[in-house]
Amino acid sequence: MTAEPRDWRPTASRATLEHRARLLARTRAFFAERCVLEVETPMLVRVPVTDVHIHSARVELEPGTTAGFLHTSPEYAMKRLLAAASGDIFQICKVVRGRERGPLHNPEFTLVEWYRLGRTLEQLMDEVEALVRELLGPAATASAGERVTYRDAFVRELGLDPLDAQIGELVRASSALGYEPAGGSRADRDELLDFLMATRIGPRLGAGGLSFVHRYPATQAALAELDPSDPRVALRFELYCDGIELANGFRELASPSEQRARFDADRLRRRALGLPDHGVDERLLAALESGLPACSGVALGFDRVLMIATGARHIDEVLAFAAERA
């Protein structure tokens, strides 16, 4: 296939690349001031994540032989470092996720991920807000923003309680916004909640400020602890600005048995959906067995922060080379 004449050119301007470099330097300075150690972990991993919503890219180093997968997050490896007494750590790295392309998605993108020992979810939200405001600079509002529970966000925007609503109520609300189950399959509660968050609630969050949504349903806990005061919800938050999700954070689950049970549940769901099942990361589970210190962690989408800082409307504008020109 013949390349278009201008396909070799970058998708970001020189000015944007300079802005990107400044924000990367500021990010490193932010953590250096707080004595958080920068680390690097392998991009090529043996076992991908089990999450049904995340799709890993397979790597062949020899023809016909799978050598592993490109990581979708450095989380598992960083937790192994934490279990080995690394202390507070951060990482700026490229990750790759399949089936993701659009104005806010490039298959390869940059994450800033960090873990803080002994921090509560609220303390981590404070730190995330401090970093994001520093990176956004003039694009950051002077407003204090908001912190709202997942439940209250649904009640405010849809008049629905996501913890108690009947499945029929969620189906009706979703159908009114254009939801159609894939292949005529039966609607899944969390799939409906995700649809409502993505189409109605998320786009209204962080208008002119920063919105932290916290206490997600326990069924969406992923790798987060449940709230001991209300086990129906997880100690998890997401950060939105101008309707764009920027970060996802947890009070990290330390129980190896609970983590294995969640992995197994993911694998059952993957098989039911016809998705590949590659097993679980036994090294992560062994690290949890050895003892993960009490900590909270977060992943921040650096490219999206840069989009807001520069006023970009498409992620391609802040990447040297987007997927089609890689």
N, C-alpha and C positions, 0 to 999 in steps of 0.2 A: 504494500500500500504506500503510495507516494504522500509524503508529508506536505501539509499546506506551507506556502512560502514563509509564513511568519511563525510557524509552530515552535521554532527554536527560541523565541523571545520569552523573557520572564513574564509572569502574570502580575507581579507586584512592581510598583515604581521604585526608583532609587530612594526617594524620600521615605517610602513606607519601609523599605529594608533598613534604612538608618533608624527609623522609629522602632522597628522590631529589635534591632541590636541594643538600643538604649534600654528598652524594657527588659530584655534578658539580663543586662548588666544590673539594673535596679533590683530585679528579682534575686539575683545572687547576693547583692549587697544587703537586701532585707534579711535574708537568712544568716548571712555572716554576722550581722549586728546582733543576732539572737543566738549565736553559737550553735547553729544547726548545721550538721555535717552534710556536705554534698556527696552523694554516692552515685555509682553507675552499676546497673545490673544488666544481665544478658537480654538482648533483643530477641534472640532465638531461644525458644523454650521448648521443652519436651512435651508438655501437656497443656492444652488450651483451657480456658475457663469453661465452666459448665453452664453459665448464664444463657438462657434460651434467646435472649435479645441481642447477644453479642456473637459475631461470626468471625472466626479466626482464619488467617491466611496460612495455607500450608506451604512449607518450604522443601524443595528437593535439592540436595547438594550433589547427589548422584542420580542419574536418570532412573526414574521409576521407583526411587527409594525415598520415603518420607523421613527427613532428618529432624523435623520438628515444625514449629509454628512461630510466626512473628507475634510478639506479645501484644495484647490489647490494652495492657496496663502493667506497670512494674510492681503492682501491689503484692503479689505472692512472694516475689524475691525480696522485696523490702521488709516484709514481715519476718522472713527468715533471718535477715540481718538484725531486726529488733530482738528476736528470740536469742540471738547470739551476742546480746549486750552492746549493740551499736550506739544506743542512745538516740536522741532526736536526729532525724535524717530527712533530707529532701533530695529530689531528683528532677531534672528537666530532660525530657526524652521524647523521641518520636515513637508513636505507637501506630498500629495498623488494624483497621476493622473493616470487614467486608460488608457489602450491602448498604453502605452509607455514602450517599453523594447528593449534594444539593447546596443551596445558598449558605448553609451553616455546617455542611459536612464535606470533608475530603477524606478519602480512605486512609491517608497518612496524615497525622496531625501531631501537634505538640502538647504534651501534658506537663504540668507542674504538680508533682505529688509529694506530700510530706506527712510526717508522723510526729506527734508530740506526746511524750510520756506524761502520764498523770493529768492530762488536760480533760476537762469536761467538754461536752458538745458545745455548750455556750461559750466557753473560753476559746475553742477552736473557731467558732463563728466570728468572734471578735478579731482573731488574727487574720482570718480570710478577708474580712472587711477592710482591715488595715492595709493588707497587701493590695487588694483590688483598687482601693481608693488611691494608693500611691501610684499604681500603674496607669490608672485612667487619667490622672492629673486633671486638666481643665474639663475633661469630659465627665468627671465625677460631680455629682450634685452635692451641695452643702447639706442636703437633707440627711437626717439620721437613718432614713430608710425604714424598713419594717421587719419584724419577725413574727410570722404567723404559723400556726399549726396547720398541717395538711387538712385536718378536719375542718378548721375554721375557714380555710381558703375555699373548700368545696361549698360550705354553707353560704359563704358570702357571694360566690359567683354563680352557684347553681341551685341554692336552696336544698341541697342534698347532704346528708350525713354519710360520708364514705365508709364509716365503720359499721353503721346499722342499716343502711338502705337495702331494700330487697333487690334481688338481681333484676326483677322486672322494671324497677324504677331506673336502674342504671342503663338497661337496654333502651328504654324509652328516651332517656336524656341523650344517649349516644346516637340513636337512630335519627333524632331531630337534628343532629349535627353531621349526618351523612355516614355514620358507621355501618359497615356491612361485614359480618363474620366471614373470614377467609374460607372459600369453598363450601359455604353453607354450614360450617361447623357450629356447634353450640357455643354461645358466648361465654367467655371466661371472665370472672369477676375482676381480676387484676388487669386483664387486657382492656376491659371497659374503663376502669379507673385510669389507666395509662392514656387511653384515647381521649378521655375528658380532660385530663391534665394537659395533654399536648395541644388539643384543638381549642379549648375554651379558657382554661384557667391560666396555664403558663404564659400565653401571649399577653395576658393582662397584668402580669406581675412585673414589678420593677419599673413601672412607668415613671421616668424621671428620677429614679433612685435605685436602691438595692433592696431586694426582697429575699429574705431567707424563709423557706418553707421547711418545717421540721416536724418530727414525729410521724413518719410515714407508717402505713399499715404494716403489721408484723409479717404479713405475707410478702411484703416488698423489702424485707430487712436486708437481703443479700448477705453481706459479711458484717452486719451491725448487730450489736447487742439489743435486746428488747428492753423497754423502759420498765424498771422494777416497780414503778408506781402505777403502771398501766400496761400490762403485757400484750395488749391488743396493738400497741404501736412500737416502732423501733426507734432507737437513738440514731436517727439519720436525718440529714438536711440536704437541701439543694439551694443554690443561690441563683437568682434571676436578676437580670438588668435589661431594661427595655424589652421585656418579653423573651429574652434569650437566656437559656440555661447556661451558666458558667462553671458551676462546681457541684460536686457530690461528695458529702462527707459523712463519716460514721464514728461512733464510739465503737471501737473494734471488738468483734467477737473473739474471745480467747479460748472458748471451749472446743477441744478437738472433736468430741462426740457430737455436739450440736452442729459443728461445721460439716462433718461427714454426712450427717442426716440431711442437711440442706443440699449438699452436693448430690446425694442420692436422689432427692426429690427433683432436682434440676434434670438429672439424667433420665428419669422416668418421663418427665415432660418433654425432653428433647426427642426421645424415641417416639412418643405419641404424636409429635409434630413432624416426624420424618427427618429430623436433623441428626447430623453425625454425633456419635457418643464416643469420646476418646478416653473415658475414665476420669480419674481425679488426680490432683497433684499430691502424691503421697509425701513428697518432701515438705510441702507446706503443713500438712497434717502432723508430720513428725516434729516440725518446729513448734507447732502449737502444743504438742504433747510435752515438749521440753520446757515450755512455759513462755507465753507471750506477756510482756509487761503491760499493765493497764495503760492504754493509749487511745488517742483519737487521730484519725487520718482523713485526708481530703485530696481529691484530684481536681485541678483547675484547668479548664481549657484555655491555653495561652492564646491560641489564634483568635478565639472569639473575644477575649479581652482586648486584643489588638484591633479587632474590627470596630469595637465600640470606641476605643481611644482615637481611632483615625477617621471614624465616620464611614467606614466601608460597608457596603450593602451585601457583598458576597465574599465568602471565605477566600476565593481565588485571589482577591485583591491584596491579601496580606501574606501570600505564599510566593516564594521565588518561582516555583514551578508547580502548578496544580496537577492533579492526576493525569490529565490528558496530555500534558507536556513534559511529564517526568522522563 
